[in-house]
């Protein structure tokens, strides 16, 4: 059967992050605003929380506020703004060069990503694909319900869909 929909993951499939600074500089900034990630457990907790909040955030300020509320007792508006500005300046996404080939494929296309929509909207992807994040689906991959929301919204059956992603457990098995 010829597919009716090609469903793409975003990160490491269509695009990648370009960090303008070294990872250690992130930790220096976190420490400066009161988040001291001393142990491997602290780091894992922070990155897991960051990843979990990212897809539901509406802006860098929203993400920063939610993140700081988890790690600081009383985050000030100044710290929230500072973190948002820091992220906005230092976390940038770019498309892989071959994405232009995908745009011209003669199929309906959608993107199911754990990234926040505001982070990838400026890349022009919505011109050729409908973008779904946890805010739209209410579920985070690999939960099969995230995929089913996309298919139901676009009125396509699973057997009519081709999934393209970089992670077996999060993108392909579900």
C-alpha positions in Angstrom: 0.0 0.0 0.0 1.2 3.5 -0.9 1.5 5.7 2.2 -0.9 8.7 2.6 1.2 10.3 5.4 4.8 10.6 6.2 5.2 11.3 9.9 8.6 12.8 10.9 10.3 13.2 14.2 12.1 16.6 14.4 15.2 16.4 16.5 18.1 14.6 14.8 15.7 13.7 11.9 14.8 17.0 10.3 16.9 19.3 12.4 19.6 19.6 15.0 20.6 22.0 17.8 23.4 24.4 17.4 24.8 25.5 20.8 26.7 28.7 20.6 28.5 27.9 23.9 30.2 24.9 25.5 28.0 22.7 27.8 30.0 23.7 30.8 28.9 27.3 30.3 25.3 26.2 30.7 26.2 24.8 34.1 28.1 28.0 35.1 25.0 30.0 34.2 22.7 27.7 36.1 24.9 28.1 39.1 24.9 31.9 38.8 21.0 31.9 39.0 21.0 29.4 42.0 20.8 25.9 40.4 23.9 24.0 41.4 24.1 20.7 39.6 26.8 19.0 41.7 26.1 15.3 41.1 25.3 13.1 38.2 21.9 12.6 39.9 21.3 16.3 40.0 22.2 16.6 36.3 19.9 13.7 35.3 17.0 15.2 37.3 17.5 18.6 35.7 17.8 17.3 32.1 14.8 14.9 32.6 12.7 17.8 33.9 13.9 20.1 31.1 13.0 17.5 28.5 9.6 16.8 30.1 8.6 20.5 30.2 10.0 21.5 26.8 7.2 20.1 24.7 4.5 21.7 26.8 6.1 25.2 27.0 4.7 28.1 25.0 7.8 30.2 25.1 11.3 30.4 26.5 9.9 32.4 29.4 7.2 29.8 30.1 9.8 27.0 30.0 12.2 29.0 32.3 9.4 29.8 34.8 8.3 26.1 35.0 11.9 24.9 35.2 12.9 27.3 37.9 9.8 26.6 39.9 11.0 23.0 40.1 14.5 23.8 41.2 14.3 27.0 43.2 12.1 27.9 46.1 11.1 31.4 44.9 12.3 32.1 41.4 12.3 35.9 40.8 11.0 37.4 37.6 14.5 38.6 36.9 15.9 35.0 37.1 13.2 33.7 34.9 13.8 36.4 32.3 17.6 35.8 32.5 17.2 32.1 31.9 14.8 32.7 29.0 17.1 35.1 27.4 20.0 32.7 27.9 18.2 29.9 26.2 16.9 32.1 23.4 20.5 33.2 22.7 22.2 29.9 23.1 19.8 27.1 21.9 19.2 27.4 18.2 17.9 24.8 15.8 18.7 24.3 12.2 17.4 22.1 9.5 19.6 19.5 7.8 20.4 20.3 4.2 18.5 17.4 2.7 15.2 18.6 4.3 14.5 20.5 1.0 14.2 17.1 -0.7 11.6 16.0 1.8 9.5 19.1 1.3 8.9 18.1 -2.3 7.7 14.5 -1.6 4.2 14.0 -3.0 2.7 12.9 0.3 0.9 14.5 3.2 3.5 15.3 5.9 3.4 15.9 9.7 5.9 16.3 12.4 5.5 14.7 15.9 8.1 16.2 18.2 8.9 16.4 21.9 10.3 19.9 21.2 8.2 23.0 21.9 6.4 24.4 18.8 7.8 27.9 19.4 11.4 26.5 19.1 10.9 25.0 15.6 8.1 27.3 14.1 10.7 29.8 12.9 12.3 27.2 10.6 9.4 27.3 8.1 8.4 23.6 8.6 4.7 24.5 9.0 4.6 25.4 5.2 4.9 21.8 4.3 3.9 19.8 7.4 1.5 20.1 10.3 3.4 20.2 13.6 2.3 18.2 16.6 3.9 18.6 20.1 2.8 17.3 23.5 0.8 20.5 23.8 -1.4 19.4 20.9 -1.4 15.6 21.5 -1.4 15.7 25.3 1.0 12.8 25.2 4.8 12.5 25.0 6.4 10.0 22.7 6.8 7.0 22.9 3.2 6.9 24.2 1.2 5.4 21.2 -1.6 7.9 22.0 0.6 10.7 20.8 0.8 9.0 17.4 -2.9 8.2 17.3 -3.9 11.8 18.0 -1.9 12.8 14.9 -3.5 10.1 12.7 -7.0 10.9 13.9 -6.5 14.6 13.4 -5.2 14.0 9.8 -7.8 11.2 9.2 -5.1 8.6 8.3 -4.9 5.0 9.4 -1.7 3.6 10.9 -1.1 1.2 8.0 -1.3 4.3 5.6 1.5 6.0 7.5 5.3 5.9 7.3 7.2 7.0 10.4 10.7 8.6 10.0 12.7 9.1 13.1 16.1 8.5 14.7 15.1 6.6 17.8 13.8 3.0 17.6 12.2 3.1 21.1 10.6 6.6 20.8 9.8 6.9 17.1 9.6 3.6 15.4 8.3 0.9 17.8 5.2 2.9 18.9 
